């Protein structure tokens, strides 16, 4: 059943993020103070998701929050995860530079 749920989630990600560049940030409600403000990111669709609202199979795969994933044409190509302090060591400008570097 877990594999089926994860497969469903994965297929929906391919459908949603199948074309172009997408950035997804996942965080827990208790850790919102450590989210990265991704407003103003250009050249990518930006989404936010709460960890507790994701399928169990996905929650089990996330080792630390917040996490930021970059998809290009449906493929995960880059990710950042929080360190032991539950903080991401990446700036919005660094994410934007990465997006700019992978545009077609």
N, CA and C of each residue as an Amber inpcrd file, in Angstrom:
protein
   312
   0.8170000  -1.1920000   0.0000000   0.0000000   0.0000000   0.0000000
   0.8630000   1.2590000   0.0000000   1.9400000   1.2620000   0.8190000
   2.8470000   2.4160000   0.8390000   3.4340000   2.6820000  -0.5340000
   3.8540000   1.6150000  -1.1940000   4.4400000   1.7690000  -2.5240000
   3.4270000   2.3510000  -3.4950000   2.1810000   1.9330000  -3.3820000
   1.1320000   2.4490000  -4.2560000   0.8860000   3.9320000  -3.9990000
   0.8500000   4.3330000  -2.7420000   0.6600000   5.7430000  -2.4020000
   1.8320000   6.5690000  -2.9160000   3.0360000   6.0810000  -2.7100000
   4.2080000   6.8080000  -3.1850000   4.1940000   6.9080000  -4.7050000
   3.8130000   5.8460000  -5.3860000   3.7350000   5.8670000  -6.8390000
   2.7140000   6.8930000  -7.3130000   1.5600000   6.9530000  -6.6400000
   0.5390000   7.9400000  -6.9750000   1.0890000   9.3510000  -6.8070000
   1.7760000   9.5850000  -5.6840000   2.3610000  10.9030000  -5.4460000
   3.3890000  11.2400000  -6.5160000   4.2460000  10.2990000  -6.8330000
   5.2840000  10.5210000  -7.8360000   4.6840000  10.8470000  -9.1940000
   3.6610000  10.1170000  -9.5870000   3.0050000  10.3940000 -10.8660000
   2.3520000  11.7630000 -10.8630000   1.7610000  12.1630000  -9.7510000
   1.1550000  13.4960000  -9.6980000   2.2240000  14.5750000  -9.7840000
   3.4020000  14.3520000  -9.2140000   4.4920000  15.3170000  -9.3250000
   4.9360000  15.4570000 -10.7840000   5.0260000  14.3490000 -11.5020000
   5.4010000  14.4220000 -12.9110000   4.3730000  15.2060000 -13.7100000
   3.1100000  15.0200000 -13.3770000   2.0630000  15.7430000 -14.0840000
   2.1250000  17.2320000 -13.7690000   2.2470000  17.5730000 -12.4910000
   2.2600000  18.9700000 -12.0770000   3.5410000  19.6670000 -12.5240000
   4.6600000  18.9900000 -12.3720000   5.9500000  19.6170000 -12.6290000
   6.6370000  19.0490000 -13.8630000   5.8550000  18.5780000 -14.8080000
   6.3880000  17.8920000 -15.9660000   7.0930000  18.7630000 -16.9740000
   6.7720000  20.0320000 -17.0240000   7.3850000  20.9170000 -18.0020000
   8.0340000  22.0930000 -17.2840000   9.2110000  22.4390000 -17.7240000
   9.8790000  23.6030000 -17.1580000  10.4900000  23.3250000 -15.8070000
  10.6810000  24.4030000 -15.0570000  11.3620000  24.3350000 -13.7670000
  10.3600000  24.6090000 -12.6520000  10.4300000  23.8110000 -11.5990000
   9.5700000  23.9930000 -10.4350000  10.4150000  23.8900000  -9.1730000
  10.0730000  24.7070000  -8.1930000  10.7430000  24.7020000  -6.8990000
   9.6820000  24.4020000  -5.8390000   9.9340000  23.3960000  -5.0280000
   9.0000000  23.0120000  -3.9680000   9.7250000  23.0960000  -2.6300000
   9.1090000  23.7990000  -1.7000000   9.6350000  23.8380000  -0.3350000
   8.6800000  23.0470000   0.5550000   9.2240000  22.1410000   1.3440000
   8.4390000  21.3570000   2.2910000   8.9420000  21.6940000   3.6880000
   7.9880000  21.9810000   4.5660000   8.3600000  22.2830000   5.9440000
   7.2430000  21.8200000   6.8710000   7.5610000  21.7620000   8.1380000
   6.5750000  21.4100000   9.1630000   6.0450000  22.6890000   9.7940000
   4.8080000  22.6330000  10.2480000   4.1970000  23.8200000  10.8570000
   5.0100000  24.3320000  12.0400000   5.5700000  23.4500000  12.8370000
   6.3320000  23.8600000  14.0170000   7.6600000  24.5190000  13.6660000
   8.0670000  24.4420000  12.3950000   9.3700000  24.9600000  11.9730000
   9.2410000  26.1020000  10.9590000   8.1050000  26.7280000  10.8780000
   7.8790000  27.7490000   9.8560000   8.8580000  28.9090000   9.9490000
   9.3500000  29.2190000  11.1290000  10.2930000  30.3330000  11.2630000
  11.5760000  30.0930000  10.4700000  11.8290000  28.8450000  10.0990000
  13.0420000  28.5270000   9.3490000  12.7850000  28.3170000   7.8530000
  11.5810000  28.6380000   7.4020000  11.3060000  28.5630000   5.9550000
  12.0870000  29.6600000   5.2390000  12.3770000  29.4050000   3.9890000
  13.0310000  30.3960000   3.1350000  11.9320000  31.1210000   2.3640000
  11.9890000  32.4410000   2.3250000  11.0270000  33.2150000   1.5480000
  11.4050000  33.0960000   0.0760000  10.5900000  32.3850000  -0.6860000
  10.8720000  32.1710000  -2.1070000  10.0890000  33.1200000  -3.0080000
   9.3930000  34.0970000  -2.4090000   8.7030000  35.0980000  -3.2250000
   9.7200000  35.8420000  -4.0780000   9.3790000  36.0470000  -5.3080000
  10.2700000  36.7540000  -6.2110000  11.1680000  35.8540000  -7.0420000
  11.1340000  34.5510000  -6.8010000  11.9020000  33.6320000  -7.6450000
  11.3430000  33.7220000  -9.0630000  12.2120000  33.8940000 -10.0290000
  11.7990000  34.0330000 -11.4270000  12.2600000  32.8360000 -12.2410000
  11.4460000  32.4780000 -13.2260000  11.8260000  31.4000000 -14.1270000
  11.4480000  30.0130000 -13.6460000  10.6290000  29.9380000 -12.5910000
  10.2170000  28.6390000 -12.0470000   8.8720000  28.7940000 -11.3560000
   8.1090000  27.7090000 -11.3630000   6.8950000  27.6590000 -10.5410000
   7.3320000  27.3290000  -9.1220000   6.8000000  28.0530000  -8.1710000
   7.1820000  27.8730000  -6.7720000   5.9680000  27.3740000  -5.9950000
   6.1670000  26.3150000  -5.2090000   5.1060000  25.7240000  -4.4050000
   5.6140000  25.5200000  -2.9830000   4.6840000  25.5280000  -2.0460000
   4.9960000  25.2130000  -0.6550000   4.0960000  24.0670000  -0.2270000
   4.6350000  23.1530000   0.5790000   3.8380000  22.0270000   1.0800000
   4.1860000  21.7800000   2.5410000   3.1470000  21.5100000   3.3230000
   3.3660000  21.1040000   4.7080000   3.6790000  19.6190000   4.7480000
   4.6800000  19.2700000   5.5180000   5.1030000  17.8760000   5.6350000
   3.9580000  16.9830000   6.0900000   3.1800000  17.4320000   7.0720000
   2.1200000  16.5820000   7.6260000   0.9850000  16.3290000   6.6390000
   0.9180000  17.0740000   5.5430000  -0.1260000  16.8800000   4.5450000
   0.3150000  15.9680000   3.3950000   1.5270000  15.4650000   3.4630000
   2.0540000  14.6200000   2.3960000   1.8040000  13.1460000   2.7130000
   1.7950000  12.3130000   1.6770000   1.6160000  10.8710000   1.9140000
   2.7190000  10.3290000   2.8390000   2.3650000   9.3350000   3.6060000
   3.3040000   8.7550000   4.5670000   4.5880000   8.2870000   3.8920000
   4.4660000   7.7230000   2.7210000   5.6610000   7.2380000   2.0100000
   6.6270000   8.3820000   1.7210000   6.1040000   9.5440000   1.3980000
   6.9660000  10.7030000   1.1580000   7.5300000  11.2320000   2.4710000
   6.7040000  11.3320000   3.4980000   7.1710000  11.8210000   4.8010000
   8.3360000  10.9810000   5.3100000   8.2900000   9.6870000   5.0760000
   9.3590000   8.7990000   5.5420000  10.6720000   9.0440000   4.8030000
  10.6010000   9.5690000   3.6060000  11.8080000   9.8070000   2.8080000
  12.4730000  11.1440000   3.1220000  11.7400000  12.0540000   3.7330000
  12.2890000  13.3630000   4.0640000  13.0040000  13.2520000   5.4050000
  14.2790000  13.5320000   5.3930000  15.0940000  13.3700000   6.6020000
  15.1350000  14.6160000   7.4690000  14.9630000  15.8120000   6.8620000
  15.0190000  17.0620000   7.6120000  14.1720000  18.1110000   6.9110000
  13.5930000  18.9880000   7.7210000  12.8210000  20.1030000   7.1690000
  13.4010000  21.4010000   7.7090000  13.3220000  22.4460000   6.9190000
  12.7320000  22.5080000   5.5920000  13.6200000  21.8420000   4.5500000
  12.9820000  21.4990000   3.4530000  13.6760000  20.9450000   2.2930000
  13.1950000  21.7060000   1.0640000  14.0830000  21.9670000   0.1580000
  13.7340000  22.6190000  -1.1070000  14.2010000  21.7170000  -2.2220000
  13.2660000  21.4300000  -3.1400000  13.5650000  20.5810000  -4.2950000
  13.4040000  21.3910000  -5.5610000  14.2930000  21.1690000  -6.5220000
  14.1830000  21.7920000  -7.8350000  13.9650000  20.6800000  -8.8550000
  12.8750000  20.7940000  -9.6110000  12.5480000  19.8640000 -10.6830000
  12.7300000  20.5590000 -12.0160000  13.2350000  19.8300000 -12.9800000
  13.2870000  20.3220000 -14.3600000  12.6860000  19.2450000 -15.2410000
  11.6360000  19.6120000 -15.9510000  10.9220000  18.6750000 -16.8250000
  10.5590000  17.3840000 -16.1020000  10.1130000  17.5280000 -14.8590000
   9.6370000  16.3890000 -14.0890000  10.7070000  15.5910000 -13.3670000
  11.9600000  15.9780000 -13.5110000  13.0540000  15.2530000 -12.8650000
  13.6220000  16.0760000 -11.7100000  13.8050000  15.4550000 -10.5660000
  14.4550000  16.1210000  -9.4440000  15.9270000  16.2800000  -9.7930000
  16.3980000  17.5330000  -9.8090000  17.7900000  17.7570000 -10.2140000
  18.6470000  18.3920000  -9.1220000  17.9960000  18.9580000  -8.1120000
  18.7630000  19.5910000  -7.0340000  17.8880000  19.6510000  -5.7960000
  18.4880000  19.5170000  -4.6350000  17.7310000  19.7000000  -3.4040000
  18.6460000  20.2060000  -2.2960000  18.0350000  20.9010000  -1.3620000
  18.6990000  21.3590000  -0.1540000  17.8470000  20.8930000   1.0170000
  18.5050000  20.4430000   2.0760000  17.7960000  20.0380000   3.2990000
  18.4150000  20.7560000   4.4840000  17.6110000  20.9400000   5.5180000
  18.0810000  21.5940000   6.7310000  19.1700000  20.7730000   7.4050000
  19.9680000  21.4720000   8.1710000  20.9670000  20.7850000   8.9790000
  20.3590000  20.4200000  10.3310000  21.1750000  20.0430000  11.2650000
  20.6960000  19.5810000  12.5690000  19.9400000  20.6720000  13.3420000
  20.1500000  21.9290000  12.9660000  19.4600000  23.0440000  13.6250000
  18.0820000  23.3170000  13.0120000  17.6800000  22.5090000  12.0460000
  16.4220000  22.6750000  11.3140000  16.4030000  23.9730000  10.5020000
  17.5860000  24.4220000  10.0740000  17.7000000  25.6140000   9.2290000
  18.3720000  25.2300000   7.9180000  17.9030000  25.8450000   6.8660000
  18.5420000  25.6740000   5.5600000  19.7170000  26.6330000   5.4600000
  20.7850000  26.1660000   4.9220000  21.9740000  27.0040000   4.7290000
  22.0770000  27.4030000   3.2620000  20.9930000  27.9550000   2.7490000
  20.9520000  28.4210000   1.3630000  20.1490000  29.7230000   1.3540000
  20.5750000  30.6510000   0.5310000  19.8590000  31.9160000   0.3970000
  18.9920000  31.8880000  -0.8550000  17.9410000  32.6820000  -0.8620000
  17.0650000  32.7750000  -2.0280000  17.8690000  33.1480000  -3.2750000
  18.8510000  34.0260000  -3.1220000  19.6820000  34.4410000  -4.2530000
  20.4510000  33.2620000  -4.8490000  20.9130000  32.3680000  -4.0000000
  21.6270000  31.1800000  -4.4680000  20.6870000  30.2570000  -5.2590000
  19.4520000  30.1260000  -4.7730000  18.4590000  29.3190000  -5.4880000
  18.1710000  29.9500000  -6.8450000  18.0100000  31.2850000  -6.8700000
  17.7520000  31.9780000  -8.1310000  18.9190000  31.8030000  -9.0990000
  20.1330000  31.9060000  -8.6220000  21.3160000  31.7000000  -9.4740000
  21.3120000  30.3010000 -10.0600000  20.9460000  29.3130000  -9.2540000
  20.8840000  27.9380000  -9.7590000  19.8320000  27.8190000 -10.8550000
  18.6560000  28.3720000 -10.6190000  17.5920000  28.3310000 -11.6430000
  18.0550000  29.0040000 -12.9220000  18.6880000  30.1670000 -12.7890000
  19.1860000  30.8730000 -13.9710000  20.2030000  30.0310000 -14.7430000
  20.9890000  29.2430000 -14.0250000  22.0390000  28.4450000 -14.6710000
  21.4970000  27.2340000 -15.4200000  20.2640000  26.7850000 -15.1200000
  19.7380000  25.5840000 -15.7660000  18.6640000  25.8810000 -16.8040000
  18.3380000  27.1470000 -16.9840000  17.3350000  27.4930000 -18.0010000
  17.8340000  27.1000000 -19.3760000  16.8820000  26.7100000 -20.2060000
  17.2500000  26.3460000 -21.5910000  17.6240000  27.5570000 -22.3930000
